[in-house]
């Protein structure tokens, strides 16, 4: 009788367990977890991460050897989803143009910016500066190229001038097969009559096969700097341009603010140029710097970044999120204030999870554990919100931090994998001027997994 009763109780407990609704974490609990590292002796940093045409991951970054006199080069790492290195490719702009007498660049420091997958290959864009170049000038220049699936260069171009500088923010291949590049420059294009101190947003359309320039445009506001960090081609062939400006926001926010502009395909004029910013506890003087963005299947643009106060007495820093329709209508803007109000953090990239939530990575600044009170240097941020950018009570447990005790670490790129796992590419600081590119794989609750 006792045995029958015990079996009955066990059966009830099993049925109760199966009746509980538990959100899946897309994978086993982290028994065998990891953070994978890549790089050379010296400085290695993450810039971007995308899915390759073969379904692997591509991490774009920069590397600089610790050897005396070394310069910074562009590096591409292709890895599988468990972090095994498949291919590595490096580029040095000076070497690429060593035989080109029209440029003959001196030693250059190269800064990768974006990599984009296109049919049968990729687009890569970067900034580069010469360490000592009296012919081409010392200002920043733009390098971009088309790569095949093995990362061999098919075609390459530079945007360069001895008297001006250019910085690239993004590159896309438009539906007509040509290239659209956005960024910034101190050279005003024809027809631009605005008064600006140094930097204005730059937009140009060029041929992918030769040096043909279809049009170039600069735009912005009087007496303030502007920069374009992203571009998307909308379904009506207009261009949506994401960036930042020193102009006050639509509601009077001071400091640097986020912009979303819409242009016709010919780049003749901006039909919409909305400026958004934040305030916190009555303080409107925040610098709202864009980190990155995602373009959704519904043609919304979700923008993530860092809002930092200009208050010298009690400086604060928070991640932010915007969601904007393709017509320029603001869906929401959210300042992701931590539950611990003295904890500063910043947002660098955002992904849409399998549950349609938003997950961002970035940095916790000088993190202190709220339980142990143990302090850390800057740590990689994992923060999850609902689809409207809100951190409700249900989402408060879904934030985490990863990093080392020796230096300042930062999450730079994030993707949702086909199995629902979250991939984070981060720069990890080992101290003594040595950083490495790292790959972290977590479940949707921010717990490390394999």
N, C-alpha and C positions, 0 to 999 in steps of 0.2 A: 504493500500500500504506500509506504514512504517513497519507494523507488518510482512508483507511478506518479505520485505527487511532485517529485523532483523533476521528472521529465516534463510534466505539464507546466510547471513554473518556468523551466528553461525554454519551452516552446513559446510561451507568452512573451518572454524577454526578447527572443529572436524576432517575433512578429512586431513587437514595439519598435525594435531597432530599425527594421525595414520600413516601418511606417513613417519614420522621421524624414523630413525633407531637408537635405543638406546640399548646399551649393557645391557643385563639383570643383575640384582644384586642378583638373586636367593633368593627372599624373600621380605617381606615388608620393608619399611623404618623403621628405629629403633625407633618406638614409645614406645615399652616396651623392653628396653635393660637391659643387666645384665652382671655382672661378678660374678661367683659362687666361694665360698671359702670352703676349707676343711682343717681339721687338728686339732691337739691337742694344748694345751697350751705349747708353746715352739717354736722349730724350725721345720718347714715342708718345704720340697723342692721337686720340680719336677725333674725327671731324663729322663723319656721316656713316650711315649703315642702310643698305637696301637688300631686297631679295634678288638674287642673281637670276638670269634667264634659265638656269638649270635647277632652280629651287633651293640653292644654297644661300648663304649669307655673304655679303660683301661689306667689309669694313674699310672705309676710306680714312686715311690719316696722314700724319707727317712723322718723319724720323730724322734725327740729327745725331751723328756719332759723337762720342765724347772726345774723340781725337782732336788735337789742336788744329784750328783753321777749318774745321768741317762746316759744311753748309746744310741747310734743311732741305729735305727732299720729300716728294709725294710718295706714299705707299698705298698699295691695294692688297688686302688680304681676303681671299675667298676661303671660307670655312664651312663645314657642315653644321647641322643644328646641335651637335654635341661638342663642337669646338675643335674638331680635327682640321688642321691646316691643309688645304688642298692646293692653293696656288698663292704665290706672292710676286708682286711686280712693283718696281720702283721707277720713278721718273725724276730726272734732273733737267730743268728747262735749259740751262746753259749747255749741257751735252747735246740736247735735242737740236739746238741751233748752232752747234760748233762749226758746221760746214756751210752755214748760210751767211754770206758776206754782207747781206743787207741788214743784218742785225748784229752778229758777232758779240753776243752778250758776255759781260764779265761774270765772275762768280755770283750766283744768284741764291737767295733764300726763297724757297717755294712753299706756298701755303695752300694746301688743298681746300676746296670749299664744298663742292657737290659732285655726286656721281648719280646718273640717271640711266635706267635700263631703257633701251629702244630695241626695235626689231634687229635681231642678229648682232647685238652689241650694246655699247654704252656711250654716254656723253660724260666727259669729265671737265670741270672748270676749276681754276686755281688763280691765286694772286702770286706774283713774284716781284722781288725787288733785287736790284744789283747792289752788291756791296761796294763797288767802285767802278762806275761806268760814266765816262765823260761824253760818250757818243749818244747813248740812248736815254740818259738821265737817270737819276736815283729814285724817282717816284715809283709808286706801285703800278704794275701793269697786269693785264689779264691774259692768261693762257687758257685755251680750251681745245679739246680734241675729241675725235670720234675713235672709239676702240672696237675691235672685234671681240668675240666671245672669249678669246684667250688673252685679252687686254693688250694686244698689239695695236699700235697707232695706225689708223687708216688715213686720217687727215688731221692737220693741226693748224691753228692760227693764234696770233697774239693781237691784242689791242694795246698799242704803245705810242708814246709821244715823249720827246725829250723835255717838253715844257709843261706837261700836265700829268696827272696821275689818274688811274682807274682802279676801282675795286669791284670784284664780281660778287654777287649775292646768290644767283641761281641761273640755271640754264634749262631749257626745254626744247624738244623738237615739236614744231607746230604741225597741224594736220596737212599743210601743204608741203611738208618735207624740209622746211627751212628751220633755222635756229633762232630762238629768242633768248637774249641775255639781259639780265637786270643787275644793277649794282649802284655805283656812285662814281662821280668824277668832279673835278674842279674846273673842267672845261665846259662852257656853256655852248650848246648847239645853236644853230641859226634859228632865229625867231624866239629865243628865250630871253626875255627882258627883265626877269626877276633879279633882285639885288640879294646876293647871298655871300656869306663870309668865306666858305671853303668848299663845302660838299653838297651836291644835289643828286637826287635820284636819276638814274641813267637807265635807258631802255633802248635796245637796238635789235633789229632783225637782219640776219645775214644768211648767205648761202652756206650750206653744209659742204659743198664741193669746191668752192673757190673763195676768193676774197671779196665777192660782191656784197656791198652794204645796201640793203633796200631802204632802210631809214634808221635814224638815231634821234633820240629825244632826251632832253633833260627837263626836269620839272621839280617843283618844290615851292617853298615859301620864302618871302623876303626875310633876310637877316637871321636865318636859322639854318642849321645843317639838316640834311635829309639823306636817307639811305634806303635802298630797296633790297630786301633779303630773299624774296620769293616771288614766283610768277606761276600762274596757271592759265591754261587756255580754256575758256568757258565754252559751253555748247553752242552759243551764238557767235563764236569766233572772236569775241572780245577777250581782252586780257585782264585778269585780275592780278594786281601787284600789291604785295604785302611788304611793309617796311616800317620805318620810324621817322619821326620829325621832331624838331624843337618847337613847333607851333603848338599853341594851347589846344586842348581837346575840345570836342563839340560842346561839352558842358563846363568849360572853363578850367579844366585840369592843367596845372602848370608842369614844368619839367619837360622831359622827352616823352612823346606819346606814340602809340601804335597807329599805323595808317593802313587803309585798304582802299586802293584806287582801281577804277575800271576804265580801260582804254579801248578804243576801236582798234581793229586789226592793223590799220595803217599807222597807228601810234600818233595820230595827229593831235589829239587832245584827250583830256580826262573828263569823262562825263560825271564821275563821282569820285570824290576823294575825302572819305570820312576819317576823322581823327578821334581816337578813343584813348582815355586814360583812367586813372583810379585816384581815389582819395581814401584815407584811413583815419578814422576818429577826427574828422574835420581838417586833416592835413591834405591839401591837394598838390603839394610840391613833391611829386614822385617821378622818377625816371622809369618809364615802362619800356624795357628793351625786349624786342622779339627774340625768342630762341629758335623756334621752328614752327612748322604748321603741317596739317594733313588736309588733303582735298578728298571729300567724301563722295560716295556713290550718288548722293542726292545733290551734289555740286555745292555743298556748304564748305566753307573754309574754317577749320578750327585752329586757332593760333595760341601758342603757349609762349610764355616768357617770364621775365623777372621784373617786379615792381620794387624799386629801391627808393627810400625816402632821402631827401636832401637835407634832412634835419641833422645837424652836426652833434647835437646833444644826445639824442636817442635814435640813431639810424635804424630803420626797420627794412626788412626785405622779405617778399612773399612771391610765390609763383602766381601767375594769372592765366586765365583762359578766356578767349573770345570765340564765339561761333557766329559766322556771318553768312547770309544767303548770297547767291551769285549776283543778285541785283543790288547788293550793298546793304540790305536790311540787317540790323543787329538782332540776333536771336537771344544771346545772353552774354554777359561779361561777369566773371567771377574772380574775386581776389581770394586765393586759397590760404586764408589765415590759419595758422597752426592752432591746435587746441592748447598748446603751450605758447602763450603770447610772446614770451621772450626768445622764442626759437626762430631764427632767421633761416630762410631757404630760398631757392631759386629754381625756375623751370627751364629746361633746355630742349625737350622734345616730348611729343605726345603720340599715343597710339590708341586705336579703338579696340577694345577687348572683344572676346567671343560673346560676352554678355551685353555688348553695346555700351559698356561703360567707357570712361576715359581714364587712361593710365599715363602718368607723366614720370619722367626721370629728370634729374638735375642734381642739386647739391643741398645738403644740410650744412650750414656754416657753423663751425666750431660746436659740433653736436654734443649735447649732454644727455645721457640716458636718464629718463624721468624716474626710474626705479632705483637703479644702482648709484645714480649721480656720478657715474664715471664719465669723464670728458674725453672727447675725440677731436682730431683735426677734422677738416671738411670731409663729409661722407657722401657717397652716392645716394641719391634720393629715389625712393619708390613711393608714389602717392596715387591713390585710386579715387575717382569721383563717380557720381552717377552721370548719365548722358547729358545732363544739364549743367555739369561742372560743379555740383554741390557736394560737399563732404558732410553728409548727414551722419547721424549716430551710427547707422548700420555700416558706414564706410570708415569710421574712425580707426578700427583695428587694421585696416588695409593700408598702412603706411610703414615703411621700413627703411633701414639705412645699411649700407655696405661699405667697407673700406678697410684701410690699414691704419695702424697707429703711428706711422712714421711720417706721413705727409698729407697733402690735401688732394682728395679724390673727387672726381666729378663724373656723373653720367651724362653722356653727350647724345646718344641716339637710342631709340627704343622701337621695337616691332612686335606685332602679334604673330606668332607662328601658326601654321595650319592646325596643329593639335591644341591650340588655345594657350600654349605656354607663352611667356613673355621673354623676349631677348633684349638685353641691355648691353650696349657697348660703352665702356667707360675708360677714362684715363686714370691710372693708379700711380700714386706717388710713393716711391720707396725711399725718398730722402737722398741726400748727397747728389742732387741734380740728375737723378735717374727716375724716369717714368716709363711705364709700360702700357700698351694697349691691352685691355681686358675684355673678356666676354662672360657675361653672367646670364644664366637661364633660371627664371623663377616661375612659380605658378601664379595664378591670378590673385592670390592673396599676398604676394610679395615674399614668398618663402623660397629659398634656393632649392633647386631640384636638378636632376640630371635628365 
